[in-house]
Amino acid sequence: MTTLTTSAPVLDARGGLPRTYHVRTLGCQMNVHDSEHMAGLLERAGYLRVEDVPEAAARATDAGDGGADVVIINTCSVRENAATRLFGNLGQLAAVKRERPGMQIAVAGCLAQQMGEGIVERAPWVDVVFGTHNLDVLPALLERARHNSAAAVELEESLKVFPSTLPTRRESSYAAWVSIAVGCNNTCTFCIVPSLRGKQRDRRPGDVLAEVEAVAAQGAIEVTLLGQNVNSYGVGFGDRGAFAKLLRATGSVEGIERVRFTSPHPAAFTDDVIEAMATTEAVMPSLHMPLQSGSDRVLRAMRRSYRTQRFLGILDKVRAVMPEAAITTDIIVGFPGETEEDFQATLDVVEQARFASAYTFEYSPRPGTPAADRDDQVPTEVVKDRYRRLDALVRRIAHEENERQEGRVVEVLVAEGEGRRDAVTARISGRAADNRLVHVALPEDLAEDDYAGGAPRPGDMVTVRVTHGAPHNLIADSARCGRELDPRAAAANEALKPGDRLWLDDGPALFQVRRTRAGDAWERSRTEACAAPEPDTAPVSLGMPTIRVGAPSGPRPGTPRRSGQVDVPLGR
């Protein structure tokens, strides 16, 4: 990872305000990571985030421009309507550009790699188009387009610069994406990724670990190992056991408390990875295992190289050593040639697998993929009917699995932006160790931003008890347990929507905050962004820690208390 050094600010067309940028990210986690590198490149070139220049941010419109001088749309090409969505966004930005002198629009990502000049042909007001293989050219293309008063389009057929060598501006001070490989060597007939991201390119383990150590030194306590097919990591340098070794090594980096990874392929998933997950304390009991279909016949047509029994066998092995593991998946409905019998097989596998959640998709034919050329496409109305049935099943099972979490004591990594209604519900949000989203009630007398009074900062950990399992999240209102609502308050509470309702169980109050290096890093970044400085919060003196009579006064059995943990007083 390159250390970000910012050049002198570039001035806008009027020679006044610094030129600002705004990146809009569509699609997968890899795109999110790419967007962080785009931001890093622009800041090194002297551009500023529009959020950091209030005068510019005040110009923001409903077109999603953020008020910036440079707007980059980082696109995804997985879905059929991707192009429609892009050009709809570009149409809205065209009107903004006419009213903002010097404004530039750039299109990046998978759809840019796929369409190239076609984007400028349909939207001639676009200034820059670049693809997935050459992120590094963004500042130069912006300057070329400005100088020539003409669109600059540059695509490469293969990766020229590994993204992780580029400067980055991480969106989170407490969690980091770390790319271990780019591209994919599989030939799934529905997938356009290999043609847009290229063949798999692996980073050397030493380079990956150096980046993990670097982000840990900056305060991050969670890392996500990124790749299109992470468990094939090592094929490029001839070590088939490389991913399991990497998991163990990453989990041993000082300061890293949580490690997770994306997108393993069931066909290549090996027992040594399961063992590494189970025996490496920092590796989260969370696994995303894409099923795609429960029909062996359809899997064969997809070229997925595994069958349902192997898939279910992997889940059994994972749960045997990690009973608490939350397993998620991807499922495609309506693949060409899918019959009602095939679809029923998918429903049967979903019922057996008991996924914590599932990302479900209606099959979308992508030009250039073998499946798109088949003449046995499933009628749209049939696809939609099957999708509704699958969605209902997935929701029911996810709700049941979340209800099973009620009463569990969990440690939540507090995050920014995870709970859209936190301000309304007096909650904060974050992820449990199994990556489930948890909305956490604050004690009645503790404000969200009262960090001196003990409120957890983003990046801090809070130990709570789950009081309600909802279809898509958990609610932990244990900070307010140990009391009964008066009849009027109880009636008003019941009248609220489930997500806004207070969920109290019969247990004692529980709300334990553990200050972390990540929270310290968040606070530093907040200060550096010229926010109003907060009172000194380290160390925190809250007087004698008190918990209601009968409440756990320490961590759950078998969990050592970590330094920095404080118990917030919970008065009646």
C-alpha positions as CSV (number, residue, x, y, z in Angstrom):
1,M,0.0,0.0,0.0
2,T,1.3,3.4,-1.0
3,T,1.4,6.1,1.7
4,L,-0.8,9.0,0.6
5,T,1.0,12.3,0.1
6,T,-1.2,15.1,-1.1
7,S,0.0,17.7,-3.6
8,A,-0.8,21.4,-3.4
9,P,-4.6,21.9,-4.0
10,V,-5.7,22.2,-7.6
11,L,-7.9,25.4,-8.0
12,D,-11.2,25.5,-9.7
13,A,-12.0,27.3,-12.9
14,R,-12.4,30.6,-11.1
15,G,-9.1,30.2,-9.3
16,G,-10.8,30.2,-6.0
17,L,-11.9,27.1,-4.3
18,P,-9.8,23.9,-4.4
19,R,-11.0,21.5,-7.1
20,T,-13.1,18.8,-5.4
21,Y,-14.1,15.2,-6.3
22,H,-16.9,12.9,-5.5
23,V,-16.9,9.1,-6.3
24,R,-20.1,7.2,-6.7
25,T,-19.7,3.4,-6.4
26,L,-22.0,0.9,-7.9
27,G,-21.6,-2.8,-7.5
28,C,-19.4,-5.1,-5.5
29,Q,-16.8,-4.8,-2.7
30,M,-14.0,-4.9,-5.2
31,N,-15.5,-1.7,-6.8
32,V,-15.6,-0.1,-3.3
33,H,-11.9,-0.9,-2.9
34,D,-11.1,0.5,-6.4
35,S,-13.0,3.7,-5.5
36,E,-10.7,4.1,-2.5
37,H,-7.7,4.0,-4.8
38,M,-9.3,6.5,-7.2
39,A,-9.8,8.9,-4.2
40,G,-6.2,8.3,-3.2
41,L,-4.9,9.1,-6.7
42,L,-7.0,12.3,-6.9
43,E,-5.9,13.5,-3.4
44,R,-2.3,12.9,-4.3
45,A,-2.9,15.0,-7.4
46,G,-4.2,17.9,-5.3
47,Y,-8.0,17.4,-5.4
48,L,-10.0,17.4,-2.2
49,R,-13.0,15.4,-1.1
50,V,-16.1,17.6,-1.7
51,E,-17.3,16.8,1.8
52,D,-14.2,18.6,3.1
53,V,-14.9,21.8,1.3
54,P,-18.3,23.1,2.6
55,E,-18.6,25.9,0.0
56,A,-18.4,23.2,-2.7
57,A,-20.6,20.7,-0.9
58,A,-23.3,23.4,-0.6
59,R,-23.7,23.2,-4.4
60,A,-24.9,19.6,-4.3
61,T,-28.0,18.7,-6.3
62,D,-30.4,15.8,-6.5
63,A,-28.3,14.5,-9.4
64,G,-25.9,12.9,-7.0
65,D,-23.0,15.2,-7.9
66,G,-22.2,16.0,-4.3
67,G,-21.4,19.6,-5.4
68,A,-18.0,18.4,-6.7
69,D,-16.0,19.7,-9.7
70,V,-15.1,16.1,-10.7
71,V,-17.7,13.3,-10.4
72,I,-16.5,9.7,-11.0
73,I,-19.1,6.9,-11.4
74,N,-17.5,3.6,-10.7
75,T,-19.8,1.1,-12.5
76,C,-20.9,-2.5,-12.3
77,S,-21.9,-4.6,-15.3
78,V,-23.3,-7.7,-13.6
79,R,-27.0,-6.7,-14.0
80,E,-28.9,-6.2,-17.2
81,N,-30.1,-2.8,-16.3
82,A,-26.6,-1.5,-15.4
83,A,-26.3,0.5,-18.6
84,T,-29.8,2.0,-18.2
85,R,-29.0,3.0,-14.7
86,L,-25.7,4.6,-15.7
87,F,-27.1,6.7,-18.6
88,G,-30.0,7.8,-16.4
89,N,-27.4,9.1,-13.9
90,L,-25.4,10.7,-16.6
91,G,-28.4,12.4,-18.0
92,Q,-29.1,14.1,-14.7
93,L,-25.4,15.1,-14.4
94,A,-25.5,16.8,-17.8
95,A,-27.8,19.5,-16.6
96,V,-25.5,20.1,-13.6
97,K,-22.4,20.3,-15.8
98,R,-24.0,23.0,-17.9
99,E,-24.4,25.2,-14.9
100,R,-21.0,24.5,-13.2
101,P,-18.0,25.9,-15.1
102,G,-15.1,23.4,-15.3
103,M,-17.0,20.4,-14.0
104,Q,-15.8,17.0,-15.3
105,I,-17.6,13.6,-15.4
106,A,-15.6,10.4,-15.4
107,V,-16.9,6.8,-15.9
108,A,-14.9,3.9,-14.5
109,G,-15.3,0.2,-13.6
110,C,-16.7,-2.8,-15.3
111,L,-19.3,-1.1,-17.6
112,A,-16.6,1.3,-18.7
113,Q,-14.3,-1.6,-19.5
114,Q,-17.2,-3.2,-21.5
115,M,-18.5,-0.2,-23.4
116,G,-15.5,2.0,-23.8
117,E,-16.1,4.7,-26.5
118,G,-19.7,3.6,-26.6
119,I,-20.3,5.6,-23.4
120,V,-19.1,8.9,-25.0
121,E,-21.1,8.2,-28.1
122,R,-24.3,8.0,-26.0
123,A,-23.3,10.7,-23.5
124,P,-20.9,13.1,-25.3
125,W,-20.8,15.3,-22.2
126,V,-18.7,12.6,-20.4
127,D,-15.0,13.8,-20.1
128,V,-13.2,10.6,-19.1
129,V,-13.7,6.8,-19.5
130,F,-11.2,4.3,-18.1
131,G,-11.5,0.6,-17.2
132,T,-10.7,-1.9,-14.5
133,H,-7.0,-2.4,-15.6
134,N,-5.7,1.1,-15.5
135,L,-7.0,3.0,-12.4
136,D,-3.7,4.9,-12.3
137,V,-4.4,7.0,-15.3
138,L,-7.3,8.9,-13.8
139,P,-5.6,12.2,-12.9
140,A,-3.7,12.3,-16.3
141,L,-6.9,11.6,-18.2
142,L,-8.7,14.4,-16.4
143,E,-5.9,16.9,-17.3
144,R,-5.8,15.6,-20.9
145,A,-9.6,16.1,-21.3
146,R,-9.4,19.6,-19.8
147,H,-6.5,20.6,-22.0
148,N,-7.9,19.2,-25.2
149,S,-11.6,20.1,-24.4
150,A,-12.4,16.6,-25.6
151,A,-13.2,13.3,-24.1
152,A,-10.3,11.1,-23.0
153,V,-10.9,7.3,-23.3
154,E,-8.3,4.8,-22.3
155,L,-8.7,1.1,-21.8
156,E,-6.3,-1.8,-21.3
157,E,-6.9,-5.4,-22.2
158,S,-5.0,-6.7,-19.2
159,L,-3.9,-5.4,-15.8
160,K,-1.0,-2.9,-16.0
161,V,-0.7,-1.7,-12.4
162,F,-1.9,-3.8,-9.4
163,P,-4.4,-1.6,-7.6
164,S,-2.9,-2.2,-4.2
165,T,0.3,-0.4,-5.2
166,L,-1.7,2.8,-5.7
167,P,-2.3,5.4,-3.1
168,T,-5.6,4.9,-1.2
169,R,-8.0,7.0,0.8
170,R,-9.8,4.4,3.0
171,E,-13.4,5.3,3.9
172,S,-13.1,3.6,7.2
173,S,-10.4,4.2,9.9
174,Y,-11.4,1.0,11.7
175,A,-11.9,-1.5,8.8
176,A,-9.9,-2.1,5.6
177,W,-10.2,-3.9,2.3
178,V,-7.0,-5.7,1.4
179,S,-6.9,-7.2,-2.1
180,I,-5.1,-10.5,-2.4
181,A,-6.0,-11.2,-6.1
182,V,-7.6,-9.6,-9.1
183,G,-9.5,-11.5,-11.9
184,C,-10.8,-15.0,-12.2
185,N,-9.8,-18.2,-14.0
186,N,-13.3,-19.8,-13.9
187,T,-15.6,-20.0,-16.9
188,C,-19.1,-19.8,-15.3
189,T,-21.4,-19.4,-18.3
190,F,-23.5,-16.6,-16.7
191,C,-20.6,-14.4,-15.5
192,I,-19.0,-11.5,-17.3
193,V,-16.3,-10.8,-14.6
194,P,-13.4,-12.8,-16.3
195,S,-13.8,-10.8,-19.5
196,L,-13.8,-7.5,-17.5
197,R,-11.3,-8.2,-14.8
198,G,-9.1,-10.6,-16.6
199,K,-7.3,-13.8,-15.5
200,Q,-6.5,-14.2,-11.9
201,R,-3.4,-12.3,-10.7
202,D,-2.2,-13.1,-7.2
203,R,-0.2,-10.8,-4.9
204,R,2.7,-12.2,-3.1
205,P,1.9,-13.1,0.5
206,G,4.6,-10.8,1.8
207,D,3.0,-7.9,0.0
208,V,-0.5,-8.7,1.4
209,L,0.8,-9.0,5.0
210,A,2.8,-5.8,4.7
211,E,-0.5,-4.0,3.8
212,V,-2.3,-5.7,6.6
213,E,0.4,-4.5,9.0
214,A,0.3,-1.0,7.6
215,V,-3.5,-0.6,8.0
216,A,-3.2,-2.1,11.5
217,A,-0.6,0.5,12.4
218,Q,-3.1,3.2,11.2
219,G,-5.7,1.9,13.6
220,A,-7.7,-0.7,11.6
221,I,-8.8,-3.7,13.7
222,E,-10.8,-5.5,10.9
223,V,-9.5,-6.5,7.5
224,T,-11.4,-8.1,4.6
225,L,-9.4,-10.2,2.1
226,L,-10.6,-9.4,-1.3
227,G,-10.7,-11.4,-4.5
228,Q,-13.0,-12.8,-7.1
229,N,-12.1,-16.3,-6.0
230,V,-10.0,-16.1,-2.8
231,N,-9.6,-19.8,-2.2
232,S,-7.8,-20.1,-5.5
233,Y,-5.2,-17.8,-4.1
234,G,-1.8,-19.2,-4.7
235,V,-2.3,-20.7,-8.1
236,G,-0.2,-17.9,-9.6
237,F,2.9,-19.0,-7.6
238,G,2.2,-22.7,-7.3
239,D,1.0,-23.0,-3.7
240,R,-2.5,-24.5,-3.4
241,G,-2.5,-24.2,0.4
242,A,-1.6,-20.5,0.2
243,F,-5.0,-19.1,1.3
244,A,-5.2,-21.1,4.5
245,K,-1.6,-20.0,5.3
246,L,-2.6,-16.4,4.5
247,L,-5.6,-16.6,6.8
248,R,-3.5,-17.7,9.7
249,A,-0.8,-15.2,9.1
250,T,-3.3,-12.3,8.8
251,G,-5.0,-13.4,12.0
252,S,-1.7,-13.2,13.8
253,V,-0.9,-9.6,12.8
254,E,-0.7,-7.5,16.0
255,G,-3.7,-5.3,16.4
256,I,-6.0,-7.2,14.0
257,E,-9.0,-8.5,15.8
258,R,-11.3,-9.5,12.9
259,V,-10.5,-11.1,9.6
260,R,-13.0,-12.1,6.9
261,F,-12.9,-12.8,3.2
262,T,-15.1,-12.6,0.1
263,S,-16.3,-14.9,-2.6
264,P,-14.8,-18.4,-2.2
265,H,-15.8,-20.9,-4.9
266,P,-17.3,-24.1,-3.6
267,A,-15.4,-26.2,-6.2
268,A,-12.1,-25.0,-4.8
269,F,-12.9,-24.8,-1.1
270,T,-10.6,-27.0,0.9
271,D,-10.5,-28.5,4.4
272,D,-7.4,-26.6,5.3
273,V,-9.3,-23.3,4.9
274,I,-12.0,-24.6,7.3
275,E,-9.3,-25.6,9.8
276,A,-7.6,-22.2,9.5
277,M,-11.0,-20.5,10.1
278,A,-11.7,-22.6,13.2
279,T,-8.3,-22.3,14.8
280,T,-7.4,-18.7,14.1
281,E,-9.1,-16.6,16.7
282,A,-9.3,-13.4,14.6
283,V,-11.0,-15.1,11.7
284,M,-14.7,-14.3,11.9
285,P,-17.3,-17.2,12.0
286,S,-18.7,-15.8,8.8
287,L,-18.7,-17.5,5.4
288,H,-20.2,-16.3,2.1
289,M,-20.6,-19.5,0.0
290,P,-22.3,-18.8,-3.4
291,L,-24.7,-21.6,-4.3
292,Q,-26.2,-20.1,-7.5
293,S,-28.6,-23.1,-8.0
294,G,-29.7,-26.2,-6.1
295,S,-30.1,-28.2,-9.3
296,D,-27.2,-30.3,-10.3
297,R,-28.4,-30.1,-13.9
298,V,-28.3,-26.3,-13.8
299,L,-25.0,-26.2,-12.0
300,R,-23.5,-28.3,-14.8
301,A,-24.9,-25.9,-17.4
302,M,-23.4,-23.0,-15.4
303,R,-20.0,-24.8,-15.4
304,R,-19.8,-24.5,-11.6
305,S,-17.7,-27.7,-11.1
306,Y,-19.5,-28.8,-7.9
307,R,-22.8,-30.4,-7.1
308,T,-25.3,-29.8,-4.3
309,Q,-24.0,-32.7,-2.1
310,R,-20.5,-31.2,-2.1
311,F,-21.9,-27.8,-1.3
312,L,-24.0,-29.0,1.6
313,G,-21.0,-31.1,2.8
314,I,-18.9,-27.9,3.0
315,L,-21.6,-26.3,5.2
316,D,-21.7,-29.4,7.4
317,K,-17.9,-29.3,7.9
318,V,-17.9,-25.6,8.7
319,R,-20.7,-25.9,11.2
320,A,-19.1,-28.9,12.9
321,V,-16.1,-26.8,14.0
322,M,-17.9,-23.4,14.1
323,P,-21.5,-24.0,15.2
324,E,-22.0,-20.3,15.5
325,A,-21.0,-19.5,11.9
326,A,-23.3,-17.4,9.9
327,I,-23.3,-18.6,6.3
328,T,-24.6,-16.5,3.4
329,T,-25.0,-17.2,-0.3
330,D,-25.9,-16.0,-3.8
331,I,-28.7,-17.6,-5.8
332,I,-29.7,-17.0,-9.4
333,V,-33.3,-17.7,-10.5
334,G,-34.3,-18.3,-14.1
335,F,-31.1,-19.5,-15.6
336,P,-31.7,-20.6,-19.2
337,G,-33.3,-24.0,-19.3
338,E,-34.3,-24.0,-15.6
339,T,-37.4,-26.1,-15.1
340,E,-39.9,-26.1,-12.3
341,E,-38.2,-29.3,-11.0
342,D,-34.8,-27.5,-11.1
343,F,-36.3,-24.6,-9.2
344,Q,-37.8,-26.9,-6.6
345,A,-34.4,-28.4,-6.1
346,T,-33.1,-25.0,-5.3
347,L,-35.8,-24.4,-2.7
348,D,-35.0,-27.8,-1.1
349,V,-31.3,-27.0,-0.8
350,V,-32.1,-23.5,0.7
351,E,-34.3,-25.2,3.2
352,Q,-31.5,-27.6,4.2
353,A,-28.7,-25.0,4.2
354,R,-30.5,-22.6,6.5
355,F,-28.6,-19.5,5.3
356,A,-28.3,-16.5,7.6
357,S,-29.1,-14.4,4.5
358,A,-29.1,-14.8,0.7
359,Y,-28.5,-12.4,-2.2
360,T,-31.1,-13.5,-4.7
361,F,-31.0,-12.5,-8.4
362,E,-33.2,-12.8,-11.4
363,Y,-31.0,-14.2,-14.2
364,S,-29.8,-11.3,-16.3
365,P,-28.2,-12.2,-19.7
366,R,-24.9,-10.5,-20.2
367,P,-23.7,-10.0,-23.7
368,G,-20.6,-12.0,-24.4
369,T,-21.4,-14.8,-22.0
370,P,-22.4,-18.4,-23.3
371,A,-25.6,-18.4,-21.3
372,A,-26.8,-15.2,-23.0
373,D,-26.8,-16.9,-26.4
374,R,-28.9,-19.9,-25.4
375,D,-32.4,-20.2,-27.0
376,D,-34.1,-21.6,-23.9
377,Q,-34.4,-18.4,-21.9
378,V,-37.0,-18.7,-19.2
379,P,-40.1,-16.4,-19.7
380,T,-39.9,-13.2,-17.6
381,E,-43.2,-13.9,-15.8
382,V,-42.0,-17.3,-14.8
383,V,-38.7,-15.9,-13.5
384,K,-40.5,-13.3,-11.5
385,D,-42.9,-15.8,-9.9
386,R,-40.0,-18.1,-8.9
387,Y,-38.1,-15.1,-7.6
388,R,-41.0,-14.2,-5.3
389,R,-41.3,-17.7,-4.0
390,L,-37.5,-18.0,-3.3
391,D,-37.4,-14.6,-1.7
392,A,-40.3,-15.5,0.7
393,L,-38.4,-18.7,1.7
394,V,-35.1,-16.9,2.2
395,R,-36.8,-14.2,4.3
396,R,-38.5,-16.8,6.5
397,I,-35.4,-18.8,7.1
398,A,-33.3,-15.7,7.8
399,H,-35.9,-14.5,10.3
400,E,-36.0,-17.9,12.0
401,E,-32.2,-18.0,12.2
402,N,-32.0,-14.4,13.6
403,E,-34.7,-15.3,16.2
404,R,-32.4,-18.1,17.3
405,Q,-29.8,-15.4,18.2
406,E,-32.1,-13.9,20.9
407,G,-30.5,-14.0,24.3
408,R,-27.0,-14.3,22.9
409,V,-24.3,-11.9,24.2
410,V,-22.4,-10.4,21.3
411,E,-19.6,-8.0,20.8
412,V,-20.4,-5.4,18.1
413,L,-17.9,-3.3,16.2
414,V,-19.6,0.1,16.0
415,A,-19.7,1.5,12.5
416,E,-20.8,4.7,10.8
417,G,-23.7,4.7,8.4
418,E,-24.9,1.1,9.1
419,G,-28.2,2.2,10.7
420,R,-30.3,4.6,8.7
421,R,-32.7,5.3,11.5
422,D,-30.3,5.3,14.4
423,A,-30.9,9.0,15.1
424,V,-34.7,8.3,15.4
425,T,-34.4,5.1,17.5
426,A,-31.6,6.3,19.8
427,R,-29.5,3.3,18.7
428,I,-26.0,2.8,17.2
429,S,-25.2,0.0,14.7
430,G,-22.4,-2.3,13.7
431,R,-21.5,-5.9,13.1
432,A,-21.2,-8.8,15.4
433,A,-18.4,-11.3,15.1
434,D,-20.4,-13.4,12.6
435,N,-21.0,-10.2,10.5
436,R,-24.7,-9.9,11.4
437,L,-25.9,-6.4,11.5
438,V,-26.9,-5.4,15.0
439,H,-28.8,-2.2,16.1
440,V,-27.8,-1.4,19.7
441,A,-29.9,0.8,22.0
442,L,-28.0,3.3,24.1
443,P,-28.7,3.8,27.8
444,E,-31.4,6.3,28.3
445,D,-29.1,8.9,29.8
446,L,-26.3,8.5,27.2
447,A,-26.3,10.5,24.0
448,E,-24.8,9.0,20.8
449,D,-22.0,11.7,20.6
450,D,-21.3,11.8,24.3
451,Y,-17.9,10.2,24.0
452,A,-16.6,11.7,27.2
453,G,-19.6,10.2,29.0
454,G,-18.9,6.7,27.7
455,A,-20.7,6.5,24.3
456,P,-18.8,4.2,22.0
457,R,-17.1,5.7,19.0
458,P,-17.1,4.1,15.5
459,G,-14.3,1.5,15.8
460,D,-15.0,0.8,19.5
461,M,-16.6,-2.5,20.6
462,V,-19.8,-2.8,22.7
463,T,-21.0,-6.0,24.4
464,V,-24.7,-6.4,24.5
465,R,-27.4,-9.0,24.6
466,V,-29.6,-9.6,21.5
467,T,-33.2,-8.9,22.5
468,H,-34.9,-9.4,19.1
469,G,-34.2,-11.1,15.8
470,A,-35.6,-9.3,12.8
471,P,-35.6,-10.7,9.2
472,H,-32.5,-8.7,8.2
473,N,-30.8,-7.7,11.4
474,L,-30.6,-8.1,15.1
475,I,-31.7,-5.7,17.8
476,A,-29.9,-5.5,21.1
477,D,-31.8,-3.2,23.5
478,S,-30.3,-4.8,26.6
479,A,-29.0,-1.4,27.8
480,R,-32.6,-0.6,28.7
481,C,-33.6,-4.0,30.1
482,G,-34.2,-4.6,33.8
483,R,-37.3,-2.4,34.0
484,E,-40.9,-2.4,32.9
485,L,-42.5,0.2,30.7
486,D,-45.6,1.9,32.3
487,P,-48.8,1.0,30.5
488,R,-49.0,4.2,28.5
489,A,-45.3,3.9,27.3
490,A,-45.8,0.2,26.6
491,A,-48.9,1.0,24.4
492,A,-47.0,3.7,22.5
493,N,-44.0,1.4,22.0
494,E,-46.2,-1.4,20.6
495,A,-47.7,1.1,18.1
496,L,-44.3,1.8,16.6
497,K,-43.0,0.0,13.5
498,P,-41.0,-3.1,14.5
499,G,-37.6,-1.5,13.6
500,D,-38.4,1.5,15.8
501,R,-39.8,-0.4,18.7
502,L,-38.0,-1.0,21.9
503,W,-37.4,-4.7,22.5
504,L,-36.9,-5.6,26.1
505,D,-36.3,-9.1,27.5
506,D,-36.4,-10.4,31.1
507,G,-32.6,-10.2,31.5
508,P,-30.6,-7.5,33.3
509,A,-29.2,-4.4,31.6
510,L,-26.1,-5.0,29.6
511,F,-24.0,-2.4,27.8
512,Q,-20.2,-2.7,28.0
513,V,-18.0,-0.4,26.0
514,R,-14.4,-1.4,25.0
515,R,-12.4,1.5,23.7
516,T,-10.1,0.4,20.9
517,R,-7.2,1.7,18.8
518,A,-9.7,1.9,15.9
519,G,-11.9,4.3,17.9
520,D,-8.8,6.4,18.6
521,A,-8.0,6.4,14.9
522,W,-11.6,7.4,14.0
523,E,-11.4,10.3,16.5
524,R,-8.1,11.4,15.0
525,S,-9.5,11.4,11.5
526,R,-12.5,13.3,12.8
527,T,-10.3,16.0,14.2
528,E,-8.1,16.1,11.1
529,A,-11.2,16.7,9.0
530,C,-11.6,20.0,11.0
531,A,-14.5,18.8,13.0
532,A,-15.0,20.4,16.4
533,P,-12.6,18.7,18.8
534,E,-14.1,16.4,21.3
535,P,-13.1,16.4,25.0
536,D,-10.3,14.1,25.9
537,T,-11.7,10.6,26.0
538,A,-8.7,8.5,26.9
539,P,-8.5,7.5,29.6
540,V,-12.2,7.6,30.4
541,S,-13.2,8.1,34.0
542,L,-16.8,7.1,34.6
543,G,-16.6,6.7,38.4
544,M,-17.3,3.3,39.8
545,P,-18.7,1.1,37.0
546,T,-22.2,-0.1,37.9
547,I,-24.5,-2.5,36.4
548,R,-28.0,-3.4,37.5
549,V,-28.1,-6.1,40.2
550,G,-27.9,-9.5,38.5
551,A,-26.3,-8.2,35.3
552,P,-23.1,-9.7,34.1
553,S,-20.3,-7.6,35.5
554,G,-17.7,-8.8,33.0
555,P,-17.2,-10.5,29.7
556,R,-19.0,-13.7,29.0
557,P,-17.4,-16.9,30.5
558,G,-14.3,-17.9,28.7
559,T,-13.7,-14.4,27.2
560,P,-10.8,-12.5,28.7
561,R,-11.4,-8.9,29.5
562,R,-9.4,-6.7,27.1
563,S,-7.7,-3.6,28.1
564,G,-9.7,-0.4,27.6
565,Q,-13.1,-2.0,28.4
566,V,-15.4,0.1,30.4
567,D,-18.8,-0.6,31.8
568,V,-21.2,2.3,31.3
569,P,-23.2,3.1,34.4
570,L,-26.9,2.2,33.8
571,G,-29.0,4.2,36.1
572,R,-32.7,3.5,36.5
